[in-house]
Amino acid sequence: MAKIRQHAVIAALLCAATAAWAQQQPTEEPGWAKGRPKTETAMRMAPVPAFPIPTAADELPTKKFKLPPGFKVETWASGVLDARGLRQGPNDHILVSTLFVGNKVYAIPEKGKHEAKVIIDKMPFATGIEYQNGSLFLATNTHIYRYDNVDGKLDNLGTPTTIYDKLPGAETTAGSSCASVTTSSISRSVHPATSATRASTERSTA
């Protein structure tokens, strides 16, 4: 009986020690918080969760945007979930990457109704995109892919070539690896509610 009590006491002490050790371990910061200043204001900041569906064009708060004199803002395209990056693509198309919830790459024609079409789907962290010399480069948080000869076949890109597969996999690395592929880009802005917008100069009508 004494041995049973002794074992019970030891088990209780081990449980208490384990709990105390766990409480003393610092909580690891999430990927988005790494490098954040340790000021009181900065510590209260956190990313805004992405909407599970695209925001309708008529619900975007474009009228609340504050712009310099002589500029206006208008919705250029909508229906894009979790937009992240924009690149000038082939055949007068704008390519749009996504981040956390989209897992897609869209192509939007510059002419006509600007309707977004999915050209890459079910690709987690499909964030970093570059287009150069007929090839589309896509960087996720773990891989860099290349789709060759995409001009004229955005409807069927085919199977990509993996050109690198040893990225660390953290959420903060998604899309950061395509920056050196090319510097070509276009002047577009992306509203946090995940629809692409365009700022244009107002013409005077004196």
TAUR-V475166 format. One record per residue. N is the residue number from 1. RES is the residue in one letter. SS is DSSP state (h for helix, s for strand, l for the rest). OMEGA is omega in whole degrees, 0 to 359 (NA if undefined). BURIAL is # if it has 16 or more other C-alpha atoms within 10 Angstrom, else .. Layout:
# TAUR-V475166
n: <N N>
res: <RES RES>
ss: <SS SS>
omega: <OMEGA OMEGA>
burial: <BURIAL BURIAL>
This chain:
# TAUR-V475166
n: <1 2 3 4 5 6 7 8 9 10 11 12 13 14 15 16 17 18 19 20 21 22 23 24 25 26 27 28 29 30 31 32 33 34 35 36 37 38 39 40 41 42 43 44 45 46 47 48 49 50 51 52 53 54 55 56 57 58 59 60 61 62 63 64 65 66 67 68 69 70 71 72 73 74 75 76 77 78 79 80 81 82 83 84 85 86 87 88 89 90 91 92 93 94 95 96 97 98 99 100 101 102 103 104 105 106 107 108 109 110 111 112 113 114 115 116 117 118 119 120 121 122 123 124 125 126 127 128 129 130 131 132 133 134 135 136 137 138 139 140 141 142 143 144 145 146 147 148 149 150 151 152 153 154 155 156 157 158 159 160 161 162 163 164 165 166 167 168 169 170 171 172 173 174 175 176 177 178 179 180 181 182 183 184 185 186 187 188 189 190 191 192 193 194 195 196 197 198 199 200 201 202 203 204 205 206>
res: <M A K I R Q H A V I A A L L C A A T A A W A Q Q Q P T E E P G W A K G R P K T E T A M R M A P V P A F P I P T A A D E L P T K K F K L P P G F K V E T W A S G V L D A R G L R Q G P N D H I L V S T L F V G N K V Y A I P E K G K H E A K V I I D K M P F A T G I E Y Q N G S L F L A T N T H I Y R Y D N V D G K L D N L G T P T T I Y D K L P G A E T T A G S S C A S V T T S S I S R S V H P A T S A T R A S T E R S T A>
ss: <l h h h h h h h h h h h h h h h h h h h h h h h l l l l l l h h h l l l l l l h h h h l l l l l l l l l l l l l h h h l l h h h l l l l l l s s s s s l l l l l l l s s s s s s l l l l s s s s s s l l l l l l s s s s s l l l l l l s s s s s l l l l l l l s s s s s l l s s s s s l l l l s s s s l l l l l l l l l l l l l s s s s l l l l l l h h h l l l l l l l l l l l l l l l s s l l l l l s s s s s s l l l l l>
omega: <180 180 179 179 180 178 180 179 180 179 179 179 179 178 180 180 179 179 179 180 180 180 182 181 179 179 181 180 174 184 183 183 182 182 180 177 183 177 182 180 182 182 178 183 179 180 178 180 179 177 180 177 179 176 180 184 183 178 179 183 183 180 181 180 176 186 176 177 179 180 173 180 179 177 180 178 177 181 179 183 171 182 183 184 180 176 173 183 182 172 177 176 172 179 183 176 181 185 193 188 184 183 184 165 182 170 181 179 179 180 178 188 179 179 182 178 180 177 173 185 176 178 182 179 178 196 186 180 172 176 182 175 176 180 176 178 180 178 171 178 181 187 166 182 175 174 185 174 184 180 177 179 177 179 182 184 182 182 182 172 177 180 174 183 183 173 189 175 179 181 184 181 185 174 184 188 181 186 184 182 178 181 182 176 181 182 176 174 180 179 180 180 168 170 181 180 180 175 181 182 177 176 180 181 181 NA>
burial: <. . . . . . . . . . . . . . . . . . . . . . . . . . . . . . . . . . . . . . . . . . . . . . . . . # . . . # # . # . . # . . . . . . . . . . . # # . # # # # # # # # # # # # # # # # . . # # # # # # # # # # # # # # # # # # . . . # # # # . # # . . . # # # # # # # # . . . # # # # # # # # # # # # # # . # . . . # . . # . . . . . . . . . . . . . # . # # # . # # . . . . . . . . . . . # # # # # # # # . . . . . . . . .>
